[in-house]
Amino acid sequence: MKLTLGILKADDVLSELVENHGEYPLMFERLLRIANKDAQLKLEFVTYRVNEGCYPVDLDEVDAFIMTGSKSSVYEQTPWVIELAEFLRTLHRHKKKYIGICFGHQMVAHALGGEAKLAESGWSLGVKKAKLTVEAEPNILAGKSFDLIYSHQDQVTVIAPGTVILASTDTCPIAATTLDNHILTFQGHPEFSPEFCRALLQLRRAAYPPKVYAAAMASIEQSTDQYRVAKAMIDFCLASQ
């Protein structure tokens, strides 16, 4: 059996970090290959540089799409962001399987009738626990919570119609969602390794409040549930609608 995943690349890794950590599509590929425990399931990946206007010719080139995070905001009135929002609406109309991460999570709300904006709580950084809501059970995310690395200043404030909130963190009430059995989103970053997160925080240290930065750096020593979340992503892509 084969599962082909299209990575919608919405940003480039900072040049100082690429050599040691790779670009975002590579992070997802590493994550999902490790999480895949089914020897009969072959994972294949195709990257679409949507931040440069590159899209699939046919939606069925891949089985499902994953949208990466981005330093851009989904509400920016830049041509490529506007085009990406329209592409997401197309995916939704065709009920194409889609997983959104961080920026990709926020894009669902923005494009489909909700809202994402600058969070009143400020930066959310480091490892955080997301507690599952009552609506999330039964759900492919087993357990009562999951820990992921977070790195965001924007967040979803109004969900798109029909969206179910799956989880919340202490600073982000809408940390994971699903919509109509073909959309799954996470505000956190299952693809981030502790090493990448640490290097990213250090590089951007001047942008963060000192106490927030210190707490985030300390939190990275905690383990996360990135592979459990990644397995849930694979299961979601394979599940019938």
N, C-alpha and C positions, 0 to 999 in steps of 0.2 A: 504494500500500500504506500502511496506517495501523498504528501501534503506540501503544496507549493505556496509559500507565503510571500506576498509583495510588501516590501518595506517602503513606506512613504517617508522619505528622508526630508525632514522639515528644518534641518539645521546642520552645520558643520561643527565638528569638535574643534575646540581651540587649537591652533597650530602647535602650541607648546606641549600639548598632551597627546597628539595623534600618534607619534612614534611608539610610545609606551602602551597606549590603550586602544588605538584604532578608532575608526569612525563608528557612528551609532549603529548602522546596519550590522557591522561585525559584532558589536556587543550583543545585539539580539540573537544573532546566529549562534554565538558561543553559549548564551544562556539557554536557548531552546534545545540545542543539541545535547547539552548536559542533562536537561530536565526530561528529555525523551528516553524513557526506559523500555520502549517497545522496539525490539530488534526488527520487527516486521514493518515498522513505519519509517519511511525514508523522507527526511525533510529537505526541501529545496527552497532557495531564497532568490528573489529578484528585487533589485533596488531601483526605485523611481525617485529621482532628485526633484521632488515637487517644489523645493525652494528655488529651483532654477527653471521651473516650468515644464519638467519632464514627467509625462503621464503614460499609463498603458494605452495601447491602441484599442484593446478589447478588455473589458472587465474580467472576462473568463480566462485571461492569461494566467491567473493565479487563483487559488482556492479561497484565500482570505487576505485581507490587508491589515498591516500594523502601522500606525502613524507614530513617529518618534516625538520626543520633546523638542523644544525650540526656545532660544532666547527671545524670539519675537512673541508678540501677543496676538491672540486670535481676533481681537477687535481692531487691529491696525488696518488702516485703509491703504494698504500697499497691494499692487496688482497680484502678486503671487499668493498672498493670504486670501484675497477675495476669490481668486480662481480655485484655491484649495477648498474653501467653504462650499463652493458650488459643486465641486467634485464629491464632497462628502454627502451632499444632498442627493446626488446621482446614485451613490452607493446605497443610500437609505431607500430610495425609490425601488431599486432593484433587489433590495433585501440581501445585499452582499455581506458576507461575514467581515466584520471590522473590529479591530482592537485599537483603542486610543490610549496613549501613554502621555501623561502630563499635558503638554500643548494639545496632543491628540485627544485627550479626555475633555479638555476645555472646548475644543473645536466642535464636538457633538452638541453641547449646549448652545454655543454661539450660532451654529449653522442651522439648527433644527428648532429654534423658537425659544430657547432659554437665554441665559446670560452668563458671561464670565467677565470678571473685572479684577482690578487690584484689590487684594485682600486687606481688610481693615486690620487684621492681626499681624500684618507685615510678613517678613520672610518666614517660610517654613523650611527648615534645613535639618539634615541628618536623619538618623533612624527614628521612625515613629511607629506606634502601634495603631492599626486601624481596626476598630471593633465592628463586627458584622451586625447589621440591623435585623430585626425580626423578619423583614421582607426577604432577606437574603437566604433564608432557610426554608426548604432545602435548596441548596445551590452547589455549583461545582467547586466553590471555595469552602472546603471542609474546615471545621473548627469554628471557634468563636471570634477569632481575630487573626491578623497577619501583620508582620513587621516588614517594612520596606524603607529604603532610602528615599527621602523627599528633598526636592530643591526647586521651590517655586515661590513666586510673589503674587501671581495671579491665581485665581481659583474660581470654580463654578459657584455662582450665587443663586441662580434660578435654573432648575432642570428643564430640559425640553419636554413637551407633552408626551406622556406615556412612559417616561423614564422611571426606573426603580432604583432607589439609592441602596447600595449594598453595604457600604461601610463608611465610617467617619473617624477622623483623628481628633486630637485635642484642639487643633487649630484649623481643621478643614472638615466642615460638616458633610461635604459631599466628596468623599475620597475614592469611591468606586461606584460604578453604575452599570445597569444593563438596560437595553431597549429592544423590545420586539424579538428577542431571541437571536438577533443577528449583530447586535452591537454590545461590546463589553469594554469598559474603560476603567483606568486607574490613574489617580493623581500621582502616585508614587512611581519610582523607577526600579522595576525588577532587573533591568539590564545593567544598572550601575554596580560596579564592584566597589568594595570599600576603598581600594587603592585609588581608583578613579575619582571617587567622591572626595577623598582627602586632598588629592592634588587639585581638584577643581575649586574646593573651598579655599585652599591656600592661595590660589591664583587670584581669586576674587575677594580676598579678605577685606579689602578697603570698602567694599560695597555693603558689608554686613555690620549690624550693631555688634559691638564686642561681646556682649553676653550671649547673644544668639549664636555667634561664631564659636565661642568656647564650648557651649552646650552641644552644638552640632558635632564638633570635632571629637568630643568625649563620647558621643553616642555611637560613632562609627565602630567603636570597639565591640558593640553588640552584634550578635548574629542576626540575620534576617531570614525571611521566608521566601526569598526570591525564586527558589526552584519549585516550591509548592505553587506559587502564583504562576510561574512559567508553565508548569504541568497543567494548571487550570486553563491557561490560554490555549494550549494544544488541544485539550479536551473540548473546549468551546468551539474551536475551529472544525473539529471532527464531528461534533454533534449535529444531528439532523434538526431542521427548523420546524 
